[in-house]
Amino acid sequence: MVDFLYMELIRGNVQLEHLNQKLNDDAFLNEYKAKYDNYKTSFLPTLLGKFLVFSGNLVYGHEPSYLKFRAVEIIARVPYQSWSSAAYTLLTLFFADENKALELSRVTKFARMAYACGCYLAPCAN
């Protein structure tokens, strides 16, 4: 299973590296980011994001540090772990509905890959 996830990550890295190379061109970069230049988040995500940043600054200070980075990495894993846990619970409940079970198995694959990406950035706390 780990080899499969690693191969998926490598395939994604090739595409990401290709995009990174293309973004070195200023014209392509401007075209790429123009799509979201005027994007405004809604009230609730803005409020939650500001609260998270305020809390991190209150506990770890305003200066960037490894401890602040580590805390954000751990906090960021929680949704993926919750998503994966909920998907497996639903998969168990819907085992009789094969189509629904297959759909849920794709969700768990995404959650595992997202969690694995976070573990490559900072060591997993298993």
N, CA, C and O atoms as a Tinker XYZ file with bonds, in Angstrom:
   504  protein
     1  N      0.824000   -1.194000    0.000000    73     2
     2  CA     0.000000    0.000000    0.000000    64     1     3
     3  C      0.867000    1.256000    0.000000    63     2     4     5
     4  O      0.579000    2.212000   -0.720000    81     3
     5  N      1.920000    1.254000    0.801000    73     3     6
     6  CA     2.792000    2.432000    0.878000    64     5     7
     7  C      3.463000    2.676000   -0.463000    63     6     8     9
     8  O      3.618000    3.825000   -0.877000    81     7
     9  N      3.865000    1.605000   -1.151000    73     7    10
    10  CA     4.495000    1.763000   -2.466000    64     9    11
    11  C      3.531000    2.417000   -3.453000    63    10    12    13
    12  O      3.935000    3.275000   -4.239000    81    11
    13  N      2.255000    2.017000   -3.417000    73    11    14
    14  CA     1.257000    2.603000   -4.303000    64    13    15
    15  C      1.115000    4.099000   -4.022000    63    14    16    17
    16  O      1.100000    4.912000   -4.947000    81    15
    17  N      1.010000    4.463000   -2.721000    73    15    18
    18  CA     0.884000    5.875000   -2.365000    64    17    19
    19  C      2.117000    6.649000   -2.805000    63    18    20    21
    20  O      2.006000    7.773000   -3.293000    81    19
    21  N      3.284000    6.055000   -2.634000    73    19    22
    22  CA     4.522000    6.718000   -3.035000    64    21    23
    23  C      4.544000    6.949000   -4.541000    63    22    24    25
    24  O      4.963000    8.011000   -5.001000    81    23
    25  N      4.091000    5.952000   -5.316000    73    23    26
    26  CA     4.060000    6.110000   -6.773000    64    25    27
    27  C      3.079000    7.211000   -7.170000    63    26    28    29
    28  O      3.363000    7.991000   -8.079000    81    27
    29  N      1.933000    7.284000   -6.502000    73    27    30
    30  CA     0.970000    8.353000   -6.784000    64    29    31
    31  C      1.582000    9.705000   -6.483000    63    30    32    33
    32  O      1.379000   10.661000   -7.232000    81    31
    33  N      2.335000    9.797000   -5.387000    73    31    34
    34  CA     2.974000   11.066000   -5.025000    64    33    35
    35  C      4.049000   11.440000   -6.039000    63    34    36    37
    36  O      4.184000   12.610000   -6.397000    81    35
    37  N      4.814000   10.456000   -6.505000    73    35    38
    38  CA     5.860000   10.731000   -7.500000    64    37    39
    39  C      5.223000   11.250000   -8.785000    63    38    40    41
    40  O      5.709000   12.217000   -9.371000    81    39
    41  N      4.136000   10.611000   -9.228000    73    39    42
    42  CA     3.454000   11.048000  -10.448000    64    41    43
    43  C      2.967000   12.490000  -10.273000    63    42    44    45
    44  O      3.098000   13.306000  -11.185000    81    43
    45  N      2.413000   12.798000   -9.112000    73    43    46
    46  CA     1.965000   14.152000   -8.831000    64    45    47
    47  C      3.124000   15.129000   -8.775000    63    46    48    49
    48  O      2.985000   16.281000   -9.187000    81    47
    49  N      4.265000   14.685000   -8.269000    73    47    50
    50  CA     5.430000   15.557000   -8.178000    64    49    51
    51  C      5.951000   15.929000   -9.557000    63    50    52    53
    52  O      6.425000   17.048000   -9.750000    81    51
    53  N      5.874000   15.021000  -10.517000    73    51    54
    54  CA     6.333000   15.313000  -11.874000    64    53    55
    55  C      5.482000   16.427000  -12.465000    63    54    56    57
    56  O      6.010000   17.364000  -13.064000    81    55
    57  N      4.173000   16.329000  -12.300000    73    55    58
    58  CA     3.279000   17.375000  -12.797000    64    57    59
    59  C      3.525000   18.692000  -12.070000    63    58    60    61
    60  O      3.515000   19.753000  -12.695000    81    59
    61  N      3.744000   18.640000  -10.772000    73    59    62
    62  CA     4.001000   19.843000   -9.994000    64    61    63
    63  C      5.321000   20.487000  -10.412000    63    62    64    65
    64  O      5.402000   21.709000  -10.537000    81    63
    65  N      6.340000   19.685000  -10.626000    73    63    66
    66  CA     7.628000   20.230000  -11.060000    64    65    67
    67  C      7.516000   20.874000  -12.439000    63    66    68    69
    68  O      8.135000   21.904000  -12.703000    81    67
    69  N      6.729000   20.264000  -13.311000    73    67    70
    70  CA     6.523000   20.853000  -14.637000    64    69    71
    71  C      5.835000   22.216000  -14.506000    63    70    72    73
    72  O      6.219000   23.179000  -15.169000    81    71
    73  N      4.816000   22.285000  -13.643000    73    71    74
    74  CA     4.132000   23.561000  -13.403000    64    73    75
    75  C      5.099000   24.579000  -12.801000    63    74    76    77
    76  O      5.083000   25.746000  -13.193000    81    75
    77  N      5.928000   24.162000  -11.867000    73    75    78
    78  CA     6.914000   25.073000  -11.259000    64    77    79
    79  C      7.854000   25.652000  -12.302000    63    78    80    81
    80  O      8.180000   26.838000  -12.254000    81    79
    81  N      8.289000   24.830000  -13.239000    73    79    82
    82  CA     9.165000   25.318000  -14.297000    64    81    83
    83  C      8.446000   26.348000  -15.167000    63    82    84    85
    84  O      9.025000   27.371000  -15.533000    81    83
    85  N      7.186000   26.074000  -15.495000    73    83    86
    86  CA     6.422000   27.011000  -16.321000    64    85    87
    87  C      6.172000   28.326000  -15.583000    63    86    88    89
    88  O      6.103000   29.380000  -16.215000    81    87
    89  N      6.037000   28.277000  -14.261000    73    87    90
    90  CA     5.768000   29.482000  -13.479000    64    89    91
    91  C      6.977000   30.413000  -13.386000    63    90    92    93
    92  O      6.841000   31.550000  -12.933000    81    91
    93  N      8.148000   29.954000  -13.803000    73    91    94
    94  CA     9.316000   30.837000  -13.841000    64    93    95
    95  C      9.183000   31.908000  -14.910000    63    94    96    97
    96  O      9.848000   32.943000  -14.842000    81    95
    97  N      8.329000   31.667000  -15.897000    73    95    98
    98  CA     8.062000   32.658000  -16.937000    64    97    99
    99  C      7.061000   33.674000  -16.386000    63    98   100   101
   100  O      5.957000   33.299000  -15.991000    81    99
   101  N      7.438000   34.965000  -16.355000    73    99   102
   102  CA     6.589000   36.003000  -15.759000    64   101   103
   103  C      5.224000   36.106000  -16.436000    63   102   104   105
   104  O      4.215000   36.311000  -15.761000    81   103
   105  N      5.182000   35.968000  -17.740000    73   103   106
   106  CA     3.897000   36.072000  -18.454000    64   105   107
   107  C      2.970000   34.935000  -18.033000    63   106   108   109
   108  O      1.787000   35.162000  -17.780000    81   107
   109  N      3.501000   33.711000  -17.955000    73   107   110
   110  CA     2.681000   32.569000  -17.538000    64   109   111
   111  C      2.252000   32.729000  -16.080000    63   110   112   113
   112  O      1.115000   32.411000  -15.730000    81   111
   113  N      3.152000   33.217000  -15.231000    73   111   114
   114  CA     2.832000   33.423000  -13.824000    64   113   115
   115  C      1.691000   34.419000  -13.666000    63   114   116   117
   116  O      0.759000   34.172000  -12.901000    81   115
   117  N      1.751000   35.530000  -14.372000    73   115   118
   118  CA     0.694000   36.535000  -14.286000    64   117   119
   119  C     -0.639000   35.992000  -14.785000    63   118   120   121
   120  O     -1.684000   36.263000  -14.194000    81   119
   121  N     -0.604000   35.233000  -15.863000    73   119   122
   122  CA    -1.826000   34.617000  -16.390000    64   121   123
   123  C     -2.382000   33.597000  -15.398000    63   122   124   125
   124  O     -3.594000   33.514000  -15.198000    81   123
   125  N     -1.487000   32.820000  -14.777000    73   123   126
   126  CA    -1.888000   31.775000  -13.840000    64   125   127
   127  C     -2.540000   32.360000  -12.586000    63   126   128   129
   128  O     -3.561000   31.852000  -12.122000    81   127
   129  N     -1.957000   33.414000  -12.044000    73   127   130
   130  CA    -2.494000   33.963000  -10.803000    64   129   131
   131  C     -3.619000   34.974000  -11.016000    63   130   132   133
   132  O     -4.322000   35.302000  -10.060000    81   131
   133  N     -3.812000   35.477000  -12.229000    73   131   134
   134  CA    -4.867000   36.457000  -12.490000    64   133   135
   135  C     -6.250000   35.880000  -12.195000    63   134   136   137
   136  O     -7.170000   36.615000  -11.837000    81   135
   137  N     -6.392000   34.577000  -12.346000    73   135   138
   138  CA    -7.679000   33.921000  -12.116000    64   137   139
   139  C     -8.182000   34.144000  -10.685000    63   138   140   141
   140  O     -9.390000   34.234000  -10.463000    81   139
   141  N     -7.273000   34.233000   -9.722000    73   139   142
   142  CA    -7.664000   34.344000   -8.314000    64   141   143
   143  C     -7.248000   35.667000   -7.670000    63   142   144   145
   144  O     -7.305000   35.790000   -6.446000    81   143
   145  N     -6.838000   36.644000   -8.450000    73   143   146
   146  CA    -6.390000   37.916000   -7.877000    64   145   147
   147  C     -7.465000   38.609000   -7.056000    63   146   148   149
   148  O     -7.147000   39.224000   -6.038000    81   147
   149  N     -8.701000   38.532000   -7.456000    73   147   150
   150  CA    -9.780000   39.231000   -6.760000    64   149   151
   151  C    -10.625000   38.297000   -5.897000    63   150   152   153
   152  O    -11.753000   38.640000   -5.541000    81   151
   153  N    -10.099000   37.135000   -5.561000    73   151   154
   154  CA   -10.852000   36.157000   -4.775000    64   153   155
   155  C    -11.010000   36.648000   -3.337000    63   154   156   157
   156  O    -10.041000   37.066000   -2.703000    81   155
   157  N    -12.212000   36.594000   -2.846000    73   155   158
   158  CA   -12.517000   36.977000   -1.464000    64   157   159
   159  C    -13.143000   35.781000   -0.766000    63   158   160   161
   160  O    -14.103000   35.191000   -1.261000    81   159
   161  N    -12.592000   35.433000    0.382000    73   159   162
   162  CA   -13.175000   34.339000    1.149000    64   161   163
   163  C    -14.407000   34.837000    1.871000    63   162   164   165
   164  O    -14.554000   36.033000    2.124000    81   163
   165  N    -15.285000   33.919000    2.198000    73   163   166
   166  CA   -16.503000   34.295000    2.922000    64   165   167
   167  C    -16.158000   34.590000    4.384000    63   166   168   169
   168  O    -15.022000   34.391000    4.815000    81   167
   169  N    -17.132000   35.056000    5.124000    73   167   170
   170  CA   -16.908000   35.532000    6.481000    64   169   171
   171  C    -16.363000   34.458000    7.417000    63   170   172   173
   172  O    -15.373000   34.691000    8.112000    81   171
   173  N    -16.994000   33.290000    7.445000    73   171   174
   174  CA   -16.613000   32.253000    8.407000    64   173   175
   175  C    -15.185000   31.746000    8.192000    63   174   176   177
   176  O    -14.435000   31.680000    9.166000    81   175
   177  N    -14.763000   31.382000    6.972000    73   175   178
   178  CA   -13.368000   30.958000    6.799000    64   177   179
   179  C    -12.367000   32.068000    7.153000    63   178   180   181
   180  O    -11.293000   31.795000    7.690000    81   179
   181  N    -12.729000   33.314000    6.848000    73   179   182
   182  CA   -11.849000   34.431000    7.204000    64   181   183
   183  C    -11.718000   34.538000    8.718000    63   182   184   185
   184  O    -10.616000   34.694000    9.245000    81   183
   185  N    -12.841000   34.453000    9.409000    73   183   186
   186  CA   -12.832000   34.541000   10.864000    64   185   187
   187  C    -12.030000   33.395000   11.480000    63   186   188   189
   188  O    -11.211000   33.619000   12.371000    81   187
   189  N    -12.262000   32.177000   11.013000    73   187   190
   190  CA   -11.542000   31.018000   11.549000    64   189   191
   191  C    -10.048000   31.097000   11.251000    63   190   192   193
   192  O     -9.224000   30.765000   12.103000    81   191
   193  N     -9.701000   31.534000   10.047000    73   191   194
   194  CA    -8.289000   31.682000    9.693000    64   193   195
   195  C     -7.590000   32.720000   10.550000    63   194   196   197
   196  O     -6.475000   32.494000   11.020000    81   195
   197  N     -8.244000   33.861000   10.756000    73   195   198
   198  CA    -7.650000   34.904000   11.595000    64   197   199
   199  C     -7.519000   34.438000   13.037000    63   198   200   201
   200  O     -6.542000   34.765000   13.710000    81   199
   201  N     -8.504000   33.672000   13.516000    73   199   202
   202  CA    -8.420000   33.130000   14.870000    64   201   203
   203  C     -7.252000   32.164000   15.001000    63   202   204   205
   204  O     -6.535000   32.186000   16.001000    81   203
   205  N     -7.055000   31.315000   13.993000    73   203   206
   206  CA    -5.949000   30.365000   14.022000    64   205   207
   207  C     -4.604000   31.090000   14.027000    63   206   208   209
   208  O     -3.708000   30.729000   14.790000    81   207
   209  N     -4.461000   32.101000   13.188000    73   207   210
   210  CA    -3.213000   32.866000   13.141000    64   209   211
   211  C     -2.996000   33.609000   14.458000    63   210   212   213
   212  O     -1.885000   33.616000   14.988000    81   211
   213  N     -4.048000   34.233000   14.988000    73   211   214
   214  CA    -3.940000   34.948000   16.259000    64   213   215
   215  C     -3.517000   33.993000   17.376000    63   214   216   217
   216  O     -2.646000   34.324000   18.180000    81   215
   217  N     -4.136000   32.807000   17.426000    73   215   218
   218  CA    -3.800000   31.826000   18.465000    64   217   219
   219  C     -2.354000   31.372000   18.342000    63   218   220   221
   220  O     -1.641000   31.265000   19.340000    81   219
   221  N     -1.926000   31.105000   17.114000    73   219   222
   222  CA    -0.532000   30.694000   16.903000    64   221   223
   223  C      0.441000   31.784000   17.311000    63   222   224   225
   224  O      1.466000   31.499000   17.929000    81   223
   225  N      0.133000   33.031000   16.973000    73   223   226
   226  CA     1.001000   34.141000   17.365000    64   225   227
   227  C      1.007000   34.339000   18.870000    63   226   228   229
   228  O      2.040000   34.675000   19.449000    81   227
   229  N     -0.135000   34.133000   19.507000    73   227   230
   230  CA    -0.232000   34.285000   20.957000    64   229   231
   231  C      0.621000   33.235000   21.674000    63   230   232   233
   232  O      1.313000   33.550000   22.641000    81   231
   233  N      0.570000   31.999000   21.201000    73   231   234
   234  CA     1.293000   30.912000   21.860000    64   233   235
   235  C      2.770000   30.876000   21.456000    63   234   236   237
   236  O      3.638000   30.700000   22.312000    81   235
   237  N      3.066000   31.041000   20.154000    73   235   238
   238  CA     4.425000   30.843000   19.658000    64   237   239
   239  C      5.142000   32.137000   19.282000    63   238   240   241
   240  O      6.304000   32.088000   18.879000    81   239
   241  N      4.497000   33.278000   19.399000    73   239   242
   242  CA     5.118000   34.547000   19.043000    64   241   243
   243  C      4.900000   34.887000   17.577000    63   242   244   245
   244  O      4.443000   34.056000   16.792000    81   243
   245  N      5.235000   36.125000   17.219000    73   243   246
   246  CA     5.004000   36.604000   15.846000    64   245   247
   247  C      6.059000   36.122000   14.858000    63   246   248   249
   248  O      5.774000   36.003000   13.666000    81   247
   249  N      7.261000   35.846000   15.327000    73   247   250
   250  CA     8.338000   35.431000   14.428000    64   249   251
   251  C      8.133000   33.993000   13.955000    63   250   252   253
   252  O      7.681000   33.146000   14.725000    81   251
   253  N      8.462000   33.713000   12.690000    73   251   254
   254  CA     8.368000   32.323000   12.207000    64   253   255
   255  C      9.326000   31.421000   12.999000    63   254   256   257
   256  O     10.444000   31.823000   13.322000    81   255
   257  N      8.880000   30.219000   13.299000    73   255   258
   258  CA     9.728000   29.276000   14.028000    64   257   259
   259  C      9.337000   27.851000   13.648000    63   258   260   261
   260  O      8.274000   27.605000   13.079000    81   259
   261  N     10.227000   26.927000   13.981000    73   259   262
   262  CA     9.950000   25.521000   13.719000    64   261   263
   263  C      8.755000   25.057000   14.552000    63   262   264   265
   264  O      7.932000   24.280000   14.069000    81   263
   265  N      8.651000   25.528000   15.800000    73   263   266
   266  CA     7.539000   25.114000   16.652000    64   265   267
   267  C      6.190000   25.544000   16.070000    63   266   268   269
   268  O      5.216000   24.792000   16.118000    81   267
   269  N      6.145000   26.756000   15.523000    73   267   270
   270  CA     4.898000   27.230000   14.918000    64   269   271
   271  C      4.581000   26.389000   13.673000    63   270   272   273
   272  O      3.432000   26.005000   13.457000    81   271
   273  N      5.594000   26.109000   12.863000    73   271   274
   274  CA     5.408000   25.280000   11.673000    64   273   275
   275  C      4.904000   23.892000   12.070000    63   274   276   277
   276  O      3.977000   23.369000   11.453000    81   275
   277  N      5.503000   23.305000   13.081000    73   275   278
   278  CA     5.130000   21.965000   13.540000    64   277   279
   279  C      3.685000   21.948000   14.047000    63   278   280   281
   280  O      2.929000   21.021000   13.755000    81   279
   281  N      3.311000   22.969000   14.800000    73   279   282
   282  CA     1.936000   23.043000   15.311000    64   281   283
   283  C      0.936000   23.126000   14.169000    63   282   284   285
   284  O     -0.099000   22.460000   14.200000    81   283
   285  N      1.236000   23.938000   13.160000    73   283   286
   286  CA     0.332000   24.067000   12.012000    64   285   287
   287  C      0.231000   22.744000   11.262000    63   286   288   289
   288  O     -0.853000   22.363000   10.821000    81   287
   289  N      1.347000   22.047000   11.116000    73   287   290
   290  CA     1.331000   20.743000   10.440000    64   289   291
   291  C      0.451000   19.743000   11.180000    63   290   292   293
   292  O     -0.313000   19.007000   10.557000    81   291
   293  N      0.554000   19.714000   12.482000    73   291   294
   294  CA    -0.248000   18.770000   13.266000    64   293   295
   295  C     -1.725000   19.145000   13.195000    63   294   296   297
   296  O     -2.584000   18.280000   13.025000    81   295
   297  N     -2.019000   20.446000   13.327000    73   295   298
   298  CA    -3.404000   20.902000   13.249000    64   297   299
   299  C     -3.987000   20.591000   11.867000    63   298   300   301
   300  O     -5.158000   20.230000   11.755000    81   299
   301  N     -3.176000   20.730000   10.825000    73   299   302
   302  CA    -3.654000   20.497000    9.462000    64   301   303
   303  C     -3.969000   19.025000    9.212000    63   302   304   305
   304  O     -4.760000   18.716000    8.320000    81   303
   305  N     -3.379000   18.124000    9.965000    73   303   306
   306  CA    -3.651000   16.695000    9.774000    64   305   307
   307  C     -5.007000   16.275000   10.307000    63   306   308   309
   308  O     -5.582000   15.297000    9.829000    81   307
   309  N     -5.521000   16.987000   11.276000    73   307   310
   310  CA    -6.757000   16.577000   11.941000    64   309   311
   311  C     -7.914000   16.385000   10.956000    63   310   312   313
   312  O     -8.600000   15.365000   11.032000    81   311
   313  N     -8.161000   17.329000   10.029000    73   311   314
   314  CA    -9.280000   17.096000    9.104000    64   313   315
   315  C     -9.103000   15.844000    8.249000    63   314   316   317
   316  O    -10.074000   15.131000    7.995000    81   315
   317  N     -7.875000   15.564000    7.801000    73   315   318
   318  CA    -7.655000   14.387000    6.967000    64   317   319
   319  C     -7.870000   13.108000    7.765000    63   318   320   321
   320  O     -8.463000   12.152000    7.266000    81   319
   321  N     -7.387000   13.090000    9.008000    73   319   322
   322  CA    -7.592000   11.906000    9.836000    64   321   323
   323  C     -9.073000   11.715000   10.145000    63   322   324   325
   324  O     -9.576000   10.592000   10.136000    81   323
   325  N     -9.768000   12.817000   10.417000    73   323   326
   326  CA   -11.208000   12.729000   10.696000    64   325   327
   327  C    -11.962000   12.257000    9.463000    63   326   328   329
   328  O    -12.859000   11.419000    9.550000    81   327
   329  N    -11.585000   12.809000    8.312000    73   327   330
   330  CA   -12.224000   12.448000    7.062000    64   329   331
   331  C    -12.048000   10.953000    6.797000    63   330   332   333
   332  O    -12.996000   10.258000    6.434000    81   331
   333  N    -10.829000   10.479000    6.984000    73   331   334
   334  CA   -10.537000    9.071000    6.749000    64   333   335
   335  C    -11.317000    8.189000    7.725000    63   334   336   337
   336  O    -11.896000    7.180000    7.323000    81   335
   337  N    -11.333000    8.558000    8.978000    73   335   338
   338  CA   -12.057000    7.775000    9.981000    64   337   339
   339  C    -13.549000    7.724000    9.668000    63   338   340   341
   340  O    -14.169000    6.663000    9.734000    81   339
   341  N    -14.119000    8.878000    9.326000    73   339   342
   342  CA   -15.547000    8.918000    8.992000    64   341   343
   343  C    -15.838000    8.105000    7.733000    63   342   344   345
   344  O    -16.860000    7.424000    7.658000    81   343
   345  N    -14.948000    8.170000    6.748000    73   343   346
   346  CA   -15.159000    7.416000    5.512000    64   345   347
   347  C    -15.134000    5.915000    5.788000    63   346   348   349
   348  O    -15.948000    5.178000    5.232000    81   347
   349  N    -14.221000    5.451000    6.630000    73   347   350
   350  CA   -14.175000    4.025000    6.951000    64   349   351
   351  C    -15.413000    3.598000    7.742000    63   350   352   353
   352  O    -15.920000    2.492000    7.555000    81   351
   353  N    -15.894000    4.467000    8.618000    73   351   354
   354  CA   -17.122000    4.153000    9.362000    64   353   355
   355  C    -18.294000    4.033000    8.397000    63   354   356   357
   356  O    -19.076000    3.086000    8.481000    81   355
   357  N    -18.417000    4.989000    7.480000    73   355   358
   358  CA   -19.498000    4.927000    6.487000    64   357   359
   359  C    -19.327000    3.732000    5.556000    63   358   360   361
   360  O    -20.311000    3.110000    5.157000    81   359
   361  N    -18.089000    3.409000    5.209000    73   359   362
   362  CA   -17.824000    2.255000    4.359000    64   361   363
   363  C    -18.336000    0.982000    5.022000    63   362   364   365
   364  O    -18.891000    0.101000    4.365000    81   363
   365  N    -18.140000    0.901000    6.332000    73   363   366
   366  CA   -18.641000   -0.248000    7.081000    64   365   367
   367  C    -20.165000   -0.278000    7.085000    63   366   368   369
   368  O    -20.775000   -1.340000    6.956000    81   367
   369  N    -20.773000    0.897000    7.234000    73   367   370
   370  CA   -22.238000    0.949000    7.275000    64   369   371
   371  C    -22.875000    0.647000    5.923000    63   370   372   373
   372  O    -23.956000    0.062000    5.865000    81   371
   373  N    -22.207000    1.046000    4.824000    73   371   374
   374  CA   -22.768000    0.886000    3.484000    64   373   375
   375  C    -22.177000   -0.310000    2.733000    63   374   376   377
   376  O    -22.158000   -0.315000    1.502000    81   375
   377  N    -21.695000   -1.320000    3.459000    73   375   378
   378  CA   -21.037000   -2.439000    2.784000    64   377   379
   379  C    -21.962000   -3.168000    1.818000    63   378   380   381
   380  O    -21.489000   -3.775000    0.858000    81   379
   381  N    -23.273000   -3.118000    2.053000    73   379   382
   382  CA   -24.221000   -3.812000    1.178000    64   381   383
   383  C    -24.433000   -3.072000   -0.147000    63   382   384   385
   384  O    -24.803000   -3.690000   -1.146000    81   383
   385  N    -24.202000   -1.758000   -0.165000    73   383   386
   386  CA   -24.351000   -0.946000   -1.379000    64   385   387
   387  C    -22.964000   -0.832000   -2.033000    63   386   388   389
   388  O    -22.155000    0.019000   -1.663000    81   387
   389  N    -22.715000   -1.698000   -3.002000    73   387   390
   390  CA   -21.373000   -1.786000   -3.588000    64   389   391
   391  C    -20.926000   -0.480000   -4.239000    63   390   392   393
   392  O    -19.769000   -0.090000   -4.081000    81   391
   393  N    -21.804000    0.204000   -4.963000    73   391   394
   394  CA   -21.424000    1.465000   -5.619000    64   393   395
   395  C    -21.044000    2.528000   -4.603000    63   394   396   397
   396  O    -20.061000    3.245000   -4.789000    81   395
   397  N    -21.817000    2.633000   -3.534000    73   395   398
   398  CA   -21.518000    3.616000   -2.484000    64   397   399
   399  C    -20.202000    3.258000   -1.795000    63   398   400   401
   400  O    -19.405000    4.143000   -1.482000    81   399
   401  N    -19.975000    1.982000   -1.560000    73   399   402
   402  CA   -18.738000    1.543000   -0.917000    64   401   403
   403  C    -17.523000    1.877000   -1.786000    63   402   404   405
   404  O    -16.497000    2.314000   -1.265000    81   403
   405  N    -17.627000    1.678000   -3.100000    73   403   406
   406  CA   -16.524000    2.007000   -3.995000    64   405   407
   407  C    -16.263000    3.510000   -4.018000    63   406   408   409
   408  O    -15.113000    3.946000   -4.052000    81   407
   409  N    -17.330000    4.295000   -4.000000    73   407   410
   410  CA   -17.173000    5.751000   -3.965000    64   409   411
   411  C    -16.459000    6.181000   -2.679000    63   410   412   413
   412  O    -15.567000    7.028000   -2.716000    81   411
   413  N    -16.851000    5.600000   -1.554000    73   411   414
   414  CA   -16.212000    5.921000   -0.280000    64   413   415
   415  C    -14.758000    5.462000   -0.247000    63   414   416   417
   416  O    -13.928000    6.100000    0.400000    81   415
   417  N    -14.440000    4.378000   -0.926000    73   415   418
   418  CA   -13.049000    3.913000   -0.936000    64   417   419
   419  C    -12.154000    4.901000   -1.671000    63   418   420   421
   420  O    -10.976000    5.027000   -1.337000    81   419
   421  N    -12.695000    5.608000   -2.672000    73   419   422
   422  CA   -11.911000    6.652000   -3.343000    64   421   423
   423  C    -11.652000    7.828000   -2.399000    63   422   424   425
   424  O    -10.587000    8.443000   -2.445000    81   423
   425  N    -12.624000    8.136000   -1.550000    73   423   426
   426  CA   -12.450000    9.215000   -0.571000    64   425   427
   427  C    -11.344000    8.842000    0.413000    63   426   428   429
   428  O    -10.509000    9.678000    0.756000    81   427
   429  N    -11.337000    7.601000    0.863000    73   427   430
   430  CA   -10.309000    7.192000    1.822000    64   429   431
   431  C     -8.932000    7.211000    1.168000    63   430   432   433
   432  O     -7.939000    7.503000    1.833000    81   431
   433  N     -8.858000    6.905000   -0.126000    73   431   434
   434  CA    -7.578000    6.960000   -0.832000    64   433   435
   435  C     -7.054000    8.393000   -0.822000    63   434   436   437
   436  O     -5.871000    8.618000   -0.566000    81   435
   437  N     -7.929000    9.367000   -1.100000    73   435   438
   438  CA    -7.517000   10.767000   -1.074000    64   437   439
   439  C     -7.051000   11.166000    0.326000    63   438   440   441
   440  O     -6.031000   11.839000    0.475000    81   439
   441  N     -7.792000   10.754000    1.343000    73   439   442
   442  CA    -7.423000   11.113000    2.718000    64   441   443
   443  C     -6.064000   10.530000    3.082000    63   442   444   445
   444  O     -5.257000   11.204000    3.722000    81   443
   445  N     -5.795000    9.282000    2.683000    73   443   446
   446  CA    -4.488000    8.666000    2.969000    64   445   447
   447  C     -3.373000    9.407000    2.261000    63   446   448   449
   448  O     -2.314000    9.644000    2.841000    81   447
   449  N     -3.608000    9.777000    0.995000    73   447   450
   450  CA    -2.569000   10.485000    0.246000    64   449   451
   451  C     -2.317000   11.866000    0.840000    63   450   452   453
   452  O     -1.166000   12.288000    0.950000    81   451
   453  N     -3.379000   12.576000    1.225000    73   451   454
   454  CA    -3.223000   13.901000    1.817000    64   453   455
   455  C     -2.482000   13.808000    3.141000    63   454   456   457
   456  O     -1.628000   14.642000    3.441000    81   455
   457  N     -2.808000   12.793000    3.930000    73   455   458
   458  CA    -2.127000   12.595000    5.201000    64   457   459
   459  C     -0.663000   12.254000    4.967000    63   458   460   461
   460  O      0.214000   12.746000    5.677000    81   459
   461  N     -0.394000   11.403000    3.964000    73   459   462
   462  CA     0.985000   11.021000    3.657000    64   461   463
   463  C      1.794000   12.232000    3.215000    63   462   464   465
   464  O      2.967000   12.345000    3.568000    81   463
   465  N      1.191000   13.143000    2.449000    73   463   466
   466  CA     1.899000   14.354000    2.027000    64   465   467
   467  C      2.292000   15.182000    3.236000    63   466   468   469
   468  O      3.399000   15.718000    3.291000    81   467
   469  N      1.399000   15.290000    4.199000    73   467   470
   470  CA     1.716000   16.036000    5.413000    64   469   471
   471  C      2.836000   15.383000    6.208000    63   470   472   473
   472  O      3.642000   16.066000    6.840000    81   471
   473  N      2.881000   14.040000    6.170000    73   471   474
   474  CA     3.930000   13.339000    6.901000    64   473   475
   475  C      5.287000   13.527000    6.252000    63   474   476   477
   476  O      6.305000   13.457000    6.940000    81   475
   477  N      5.333000   13.764000    4.957000    73   475   478
   478  CA     6.620000   14.014000    4.302000    64   477   479
   479  C      7.153000   15.389000    4.680000    63   478   480   481
   480  O      8.366000   15.595000    4.713000    81   479
   481  N      6.259000   16.332000    4.965000    73   479   482
   482  CA     6.692000   17.675000    5.347000    64   481   483
   483  C      7.179000   17.710000    6.784000    63   482   484   485
   484  O      8.164000   18.381000    7.090000    81   483
   485  N      6.507000   17.002000    7.657000    73   483   486
   486  CA     6.897000   16.923000    9.064000    64   485   487
   487  C      6.617000   15.500000    9.510000    63   486   488   489
   488  O      5.637000   14.904000    9.063000    81   487
   489  N      7.454000   14.932000   10.383000    73   487   490
   490  CA     7.285000   13.528000   10.787000    64   489   491
   491  C      5.903000   13.255000   11.361000    63   490   492   493
   492  O      5.347000   14.066000   12.101000    81   491
   493  N      5.353000   12.079000   10.998000    73   491   494
   494  CA     4.039000   11.689000   11.484000    64   493   495
   495  C      4.094000   11.395000   12.986000    63   494   496   497
   496  O      5.071000   10.846000   13.494000    81   495
   497  N      3.035000   11.771000   13.667000    73   495   498
   498  CA     2.920000   11.460000   15.091000    64   497   499
   499  C      1.981000   10.260000   15.222000    63   498   500   501
   500  O      0.787000   10.424000   15.473000    81   499
   501  N      2.522000    9.064000   15.053000    73   499   502
   502  CA     1.690000    7.849000   15.125000    64   501   503
   503  C      1.704000    7.278000   16.515000    63   502   504
   504  O      1.064000    6.258000   16.770000    81   503
